[in-house]
Amino acid sequence: MLNINSTIDWDFKSFLRWWLRELSWLIPENVRHLVYDEQGFIIVSASQDHLILHFSYRGQTELLATLEHSKQGIARYKTLFDNDARLPKAKVILRLNASQAVHTTLSLPVAVKSNLQQVVGYELDKYTPFKAEQVYFAIRQLPISEPGQIAVQVIITPKEHLDGLYYEAKTLGMAPLFADFASVPNEFDDNRGRYNLLPDAFRQKVAKTPQIIYGGLVTALLLLLLTALILPLWMESETIAQLQERVDSIEKEAKKIKKMQAEVTAFAEQTQKLIDHKTALPPMVEMLNELSTLIKDDTSLDYAQYSDGHLQILGESPAASGLISVLEASELFSNARFVSPVTQDNVSKLERFQITVDVTQRESHDSNKHK
């Protein structure tokens, strides 16, 4: 389960080393070889009867030779060394197998983080069947730990195993850079995270000058890259700032013009609404004239009301039902319908009706109007 209260251990130096290491691949390979004389690694391991040599370079590993523990084995290695141009510049790594070393994981208080080597050495017999004076051991801190605790991996080998492998390598003329365990191998390009089982007496001194030159070249390359990136951006920003000033002045004028255009558009829309409303329906005179034409003399109108496009008429007729078809036949009226039941007047014996009809614009009227 994720612990949101845990402290994030941010190591800026490790990040910077990783970044510079990645940038170093931008340097041409021949230049890298001049300032950082590394041509791969010779990995030396031992079985019961043989010394096994592998060559590793850029993640690719190949078997070089399997040598006997004898003078013939030494002579064979010297011949191989003289004939393979990669070997004189390669660094030597001693690698112990599962019968020569073990490893275990411990959980320790954070308070001992600054003094791990001494604390583990003092209490080694509590965690392993060995005493500190019997073995060589190395510690590698693991990234995952509980709050208040740190997890460390302890790699242990009896002294006789590593001493024997070291002296056999020295007999061949090798100077080992470090020793590790095959089950927990080191990353060759990670100097900071690398552990080393070799005691101080067996460790070789690494020349700092090539690394300083190499670091200087990487730094110079980084500065050139930053300059190449930043200078064009700065020049473009200056150009953009000048253009922005011009755009701002033009935008002020454009806003004034847009405001005037909006006022004109609003006025035109209001005017068009008035025109549309005026021309949407025929005049009242035309409606009354149409009614007087359609309705016969035997029909009388007592009441007429026009509202919202609807005309309502009230009157008497000998045959009120026939008025519906008469009104529907007109181009000015549509959807004629009774809004109340038809009744018969007791005195006049005529049918009383109340009809509502929708008023529409006559097409011929519109066309004549626009001519």
C-alpha positions as CSV (number, residue, x, y, z in Angstrom):
1,M,0.0,0.0,0.0
2,L,1.3,3.5,-0.9
3,N,2.5,5.4,2.2
4,I,2.0,9.1,1.5
5,N,3.8,10.0,4.7
6,S,7.1,8.6,3.6
7,T,10.0,10.9,2.9
8,I,11.2,11.1,-0.7
9,D,15.0,10.8,-0.8
10,W,15.9,13.0,-3.7
11,D,19.6,12.6,-4.6
12,F,20.4,15.5,-6.9
13,K,24.0,14.4,-7.4
14,S,23.0,11.0,-8.6
15,F,20.6,12.6,-11.0
16,L,23.3,14.9,-12.3
17,R,25.7,12.0,-12.8
18,W,23.1,10.0,-14.7
19,W,22.3,13.0,-16.9
20,L,25.9,13.7,-17.7
21,R,26.5,10.0,-18.4
22,E,23.6,10.0,-20.9
23,L,24.9,13.2,-22.5
24,S,28.3,11.7,-22.9
25,W,27.0,9.5,-25.7
26,L,26.7,12.6,-27.8
27,I,30.5,12.8,-27.9
28,P,32.1,11.0,-30.8
29,E,33.3,7.5,-29.9
30,N,36.9,8.2,-31.0
31,V,37.1,11.3,-28.8
32,R,35.6,9.4,-25.9
33,H,38.3,6.8,-26.2
34,L,41.0,9.4,-26.2
35,V,39.9,11.0,-22.9
36,Y,38.3,8.1,-21.2
37,D,40.4,5.0,-22.0
38,E,37.8,2.3,-21.5
39,Q,37.5,-0.6,-23.9
40,G,35.3,-3.0,-22.0
41,F,35.7,-5.4,-19.1
42,I,37.4,-8.7,-18.6
43,I,35.2,-10.7,-16.1
44,V,37.2,-13.3,-14.2
45,S,35.5,-16.2,-12.5
46,A,36.7,-19.5,-11.2
47,S,35.4,-23.1,-11.2
48,Q,37.0,-26.0,-9.3
49,D,39.6,-26.7,-12.0
50,H,39.6,-23.7,-14.4
51,L,39.7,-19.9,-14.6
52,I,36.9,-18.6,-16.9
53,L,37.4,-15.3,-18.7
54,H,34.5,-13.3,-20.4
55,F,34.7,-10.0,-22.2
56,S,31.9,-7.5,-21.8
57,Y,31.4,-4.3,-23.8
58,R,28.3,-2.2,-24.0
59,G,26.0,-4.9,-22.7
60,Q,27.4,-7.6,-24.9
61,T,29.3,-10.5,-23.2
62,E,31.4,-13.2,-24.9
63,L,33.5,-16.1,-23.6
64,L,37.2,-15.4,-24.1
65,A,38.8,-18.5,-22.7
66,T,38.7,-21.3,-20.1
67,L,42.2,-21.6,-18.5
68,E,43.7,-24.4,-16.5
69,H,45.3,-23.6,-13.1
70,S,48.8,-24.2,-14.5
71,K,51.7,-22.7,-16.4
72,Q,50.0,-23.7,-19.6
73,G,47.0,-21.6,-18.6
74,I,49.2,-18.6,-17.9
75,A,51.0,-19.0,-21.3
76,R,47.7,-19.3,-23.1
77,Y,46.4,-16.1,-21.5
78,K,49.5,-14.2,-22.4
79,T,49.1,-15.3,-26.1
80,L,45.5,-14.2,-26.0
81,F,46.4,-10.9,-24.4
82,D,49.0,-10.2,-27.0
83,N,46.8,-11.0,-30.0
84,D,43.5,-9.3,-28.9
85,A,43.8,-5.5,-29.1
86,R,40.8,-5.1,-26.7
87,L,42.4,-6.7,-23.7
88,P,45.2,-4.3,-22.8
89,K,42.8,-1.4,-22.2
90,A,40.0,-3.5,-20.6
91,K,39.3,-3.3,-16.9
92,V,39.4,-6.5,-14.9
93,I,36.4,-7.6,-12.7
94,L,36.5,-10.6,-10.3
95,R,33.1,-12.3,-10.2
96,L,32.3,-14.9,-7.5
97,N,29.8,-17.7,-8.1
98,A,27.1,-19.1,-5.8
99,S,29.6,-21.5,-4.1
100,Q,31.9,-18.7,-3.2
101,A,29.6,-15.9,-1.9
102,V,26.1,-15.3,-0.4
103,H,23.9,-12.3,0.0
104,T,21.1,-11.3,2.5
105,T,18.8,-8.4,3.0
106,L,18.6,-6.5,6.3
107,S,16.3,-3.9,7.6
108,L,18.1,-1.3,9.8
109,P,17.1,1.9,11.5
110,V,17.6,5.1,9.5
111,A,19.9,6.4,12.3
112,V,22.7,4.0,11.2
113,K,22.6,5.1,7.6
114,S,25.8,7.2,7.9
115,N,27.7,4.4,9.5
116,L,26.4,1.3,7.8
117,Q,29.7,-0.4,7.2
118,Q,30.8,-0.4,10.8
119,V,27.3,-1.3,12.1
120,V,26.9,-4.3,9.8
121,G,30.5,-5.4,10.5
122,Y,30.0,-5.2,14.2
123,E,26.8,-7.3,14.1
124,L,27.5,-9.5,11.2
125,D,27.5,-12.6,13.3
126,K,23.9,-11.9,14.4
127,Y,22.7,-12.0,10.8
128,T,25.0,-14.6,9.2
129,P,27.0,-17.7,10.3
130,F,30.2,-15.7,9.8
131,K,32.3,-13.3,11.9
132,A,33.6,-10.1,10.4
133,E,37.2,-11.2,10.5
134,Q,36.4,-14.4,8.5
135,V,34.9,-12.7,5.4
136,Y,34.9,-9.8,3.0
137,F,31.6,-8.1,2.8
138,A,30.0,-5.2,0.9
139,I,26.8,-3.3,1.4
140,R,24.3,-2.0,-1.2
141,Q,21.4,0.1,-0.1
142,L,18.0,-0.8,-1.7
143,P,15.6,1.8,-2.8
144,I,12.5,0.4,-1.0
145,S,12.3,0.7,2.8
146,E,9.7,1.1,5.5
147,P,9.2,4.4,7.4
148,G,12.1,4.8,9.9
149,Q,14.0,1.9,8.3
150,I,16.4,1.4,5.5
151,A,16.8,-1.8,3.5
152,V,20.3,-2.9,2.7
153,Q,21.7,-5.9,0.8
154,V,24.9,-7.5,2.3
155,I,27.1,-9.5,0.0
156,I,29.5,-11.8,1.8
157,T,32.4,-14.1,0.7
158,P,34.9,-16.0,2.8
159,K,38.3,-14.5,2.6
160,E,40.0,-17.6,1.2
161,H,37.7,-17.7,-1.9
162,L,38.3,-14.1,-2.9
163,D,42.0,-14.2,-2.0
164,G,42.5,-17.2,-4.2
165,L,40.7,-15.7,-7.1
166,Y,42.6,-12.4,-6.7
167,Y,46.0,-14.0,-6.6
168,E,45.3,-16.1,-9.6
169,A,44.3,-13.0,-11.5
170,K,47.5,-11.3,-10.3
171,T,49.5,-14.3,-11.6
172,L,48.1,-13.6,-15.1
173,G,49.3,-10.0,-14.8
174,M,45.8,-8.6,-14.1
175,A,45.0,-5.7,-11.7
176,P,41.3,-6.1,-10.7
177,L,39.2,-3.0,-10.4
178,F,36.5,-4.5,-8.2
179,A,35.0,-7.9,-7.2
180,D,31.3,-8.7,-7.1
181,F,28.8,-11.6,-6.8
182,A,27.3,-13.2,-9.9
183,S,23.8,-13.3,-8.3
184,V,24.0,-9.5,-7.6
185,P,26.2,-8.2,-10.4
186,N,27.3,-4.6,-10.6
187,E,26.2,-2.2,-13.4
188,F,29.5,-1.3,-15.1
189,D,28.5,2.2,-15.9
190,D,27.1,3.0,-12.5
191,N,30.1,4.1,-10.4
192,R,28.1,5.5,-7.5
193,G,25.8,2.4,-7.1
194,R,28.7,-0.1,-7.5
195,Y,29.8,-2.2,-4.5
196,N,33.3,-3.8,-4.2
197,L,34.2,-6.9,-2.2
198,L,37.9,-6.3,-2.6
199,P,39.6,-5.1,0.6
200,D,41.4,-1.8,0.5
201,A,44.8,-3.6,0.2
202,F,43.7,-5.2,-3.1
203,R,42.1,-2.2,-4.7
204,Q,44.0,-0.3,-7.4
205,K,44.2,3.4,-7.6
206,V,42.1,4.9,-10.4
207,A,43.6,7.8,-12.3
208,K,41.4,10.9,-11.9
209,T,42.9,12.9,-14.8
210,P,41.0,11.2,-17.6
211,Q,37.8,11.5,-15.7
212,I,38.3,15.2,-15.1
213,I,39.0,15.8,-18.8
214,Y,36.1,13.6,-19.8
215,G,33.8,15.5,-17.4
216,G,35.1,18.9,-18.7
217,L,34.3,17.8,-22.3
218,V,30.8,16.8,-21.3
219,T,30.3,20.0,-19.4
220,A,31.5,22.1,-22.4
221,L,29.2,20.1,-24.7
222,L,26.3,20.8,-22.4
223,L,27.1,24.5,-22.4
224,L,27.3,24.6,-26.2
225,L,24.0,22.8,-26.4
226,L,22.3,25.2,-24.0
227,T,23.8,28.2,-25.9
228,A,22.5,26.7,-29.2
229,L,19.1,26.3,-27.7
230,I,18.8,29.5,-25.7
231,L,20.3,32.1,-28.2
232,P,17.8,31.5,-31.0
233,L,15.0,31.6,-28.4
234,W,16.2,34.9,-27.0
235,M,16.5,36.4,-30.5
236,E,13.0,35.2,-31.3
237,S,11.6,36.6,-28.1
238,E,13.0,40.0,-28.9
239,T,11.4,39.9,-32.4
240,I,8.1,38.7,-30.8
241,A,8.2,41.6,-28.3
242,Q,8.5,44.1,-31.2
243,L,5.7,42.5,-33.2
244,Q,3.5,42.3,-30.1
245,E,3.8,46.1,-29.7
246,R,2.5,46.6,-33.2
247,V,-0.2,44.0,-32.7
248,D,-1.4,45.8,-29.6
249,S,-1.7,49.1,-31.4
250,I,-3.6,47.4,-34.3
251,E,-5.9,45.6,-31.8
252,K,-7.0,48.9,-30.3
253,E,-8.1,50.2,-33.7
254,A,-9.7,46.8,-34.5
255,K,-11.7,46.9,-31.2
256,K,-13.1,50.3,-32.1
257,I,-14.1,49.0,-35.6
258,K,-15.6,45.9,-34.1
259,K,-17.6,48.0,-31.7
260,M,-19.0,50.1,-34.5
261,Q,-19.7,47.1,-36.6
262,A,-21.6,45.5,-33.6
263,E,-23.7,48.7,-33.2
264,V,-24.5,48.8,-36.9
265,T,-25.4,45.1,-36.9
266,A,-27.7,45.5,-33.8
267,F,-29.4,48.5,-35.4
268,A,-29.9,46.5,-38.7
269,E,-31.3,43.5,-36.8
270,Q,-33.8,45.7,-34.9
271,T,-34.9,47.4,-38.2
272,Q,-35.3,44.1,-39.9
273,K,-37.4,42.8,-37.0
274,L,-39.8,45.8,-37.4
275,I,-40.0,45.3,-41.2
276,D,-40.6,41.5,-40.7
277,H,-43.3,42.2,-38.2
278,K,-45.0,44.7,-40.4
279,T,-44.9,42.5,-43.5
280,A,-45.6,39.2,-41.8
281,L,-49.5,39.6,-41.9
282,P,-51.9,41.4,-44.2
283,P,-53.5,44.7,-43.1
284,M,-56.8,44.5,-41.2
285,V,-58.6,46.2,-44.2
286,E,-57.6,43.4,-46.4
287,M,-58.8,40.7,-44.0
288,L,-62.2,42.4,-43.6
289,N,-62.5,42.8,-47.4
290,E,-61.7,39.1,-47.8
291,L,-64.4,38.2,-45.3
292,S,-67.0,40.3,-47.0
293,T,-66.2,38.6,-50.3
294,L,-66.3,35.1,-48.9
295,I,-69.4,35.3,-46.7
296,K,-72.7,35.4,-48.5
297,D,-75.5,37.8,-47.7
298,D,-77.6,35.2,-45.8
299,T,-74.8,35.0,-43.2
300,S,-74.3,37.8,-40.7
301,L,-71.3,38.6,-38.4
302,D,-71.9,39.9,-35.0
303,Y,-68.3,40.0,-33.7
304,A,-64.8,39.8,-35.2
305,Q,-61.4,39.9,-33.2
306,Y,-57.9,39.6,-34.5
307,S,-54.9,38.7,-32.3
308,D,-51.5,37.0,-32.8
309,G,-52.3,35.8,-36.2
310,H,-55.7,34.4,-35.4
311,L,-59.0,35.8,-36.5
312,Q,-62.1,34.9,-34.5
313,I,-65.6,35.5,-35.9
314,L,-69.1,35.1,-34.3
315,G,-72.4,35.2,-36.2
316,E,-75.4,33.4,-37.7
317,S,-75.8,31.4,-40.9
318,P,-78.3,29.0,-42.5
319,A,-75.5,26.5,-42.9
320,A,-72.6,27.2,-40.5
321,S,-70.7,24.1,-41.4
322,G,-70.2,25.3,-45.0
323,L,-68.2,28.3,-43.8
324,I,-65.3,26.1,-42.9
325,S,-64.7,25.0,-46.5
326,V,-65.3,28.6,-47.7
327,L,-62.6,30.0,-45.4
328,E,-60.2,27.2,-46.2
329,A,-60.4,28.0,-49.9
330,S,-59.0,31.4,-49.3
331,E,-55.3,32.1,-49.7
332,L,-55.5,34.5,-46.8
333,F,-57.0,32.0,-44.2
334,S,-56.1,28.5,-43.1
335,N,-56.9,26.0,-40.3
336,A,-60.5,27.1,-39.9
337,R,-62.2,25.5,-37.0
338,F,-65.2,25.8,-34.6
339,V,-64.2,26.9,-31.1
340,S,-67.6,26.1,-29.6
341,P,-70.6,23.9,-30.6
342,V,-73.0,25.3,-33.3
343,T,-76.4,26.1,-31.9
344,Q,-79.7,27.2,-33.5
345,D,-81.4,30.4,-32.6
346,N,-85.0,29.9,-31.5
347,V,-86.3,33.1,-33.1
348,S,-84.4,33.3,-36.4
349,K,-84.0,29.6,-36.8
350,L,-80.3,30.3,-38.0
351,E,-77.2,28.4,-36.7
352,R,-75.0,30.4,-34.4
353,F,-71.3,29.8,-34.8
354,Q,-67.9,30.8,-33.4
355,I,-65.0,30.1,-35.8
356,T,-61.3,30.7,-35.4
357,V,-59.0,30.9,-38.5
358,D,-55.3,31.4,-38.9
359,V,-54.3,34.4,-41.0
360,T,-51.6,33.9,-43.5
361,Q,-49.9,36.2,-46.0
362,R,-51.2,36.0,-49.5
363,E,-48.4,35.1,-52.0
364,S,-49.7,37.4,-54.6
365,H,-49.9,40.2,-52.1
366,D,-46.2,39.8,-51.2
367,S,-45.1,39.6,-54.8
368,N,-47.0,42.8,-55.6
369,K,-45.6,44.5,-52.7
370,H,-42.0,43.9,-53.6
371,K,-42.4,44.9,-57.2
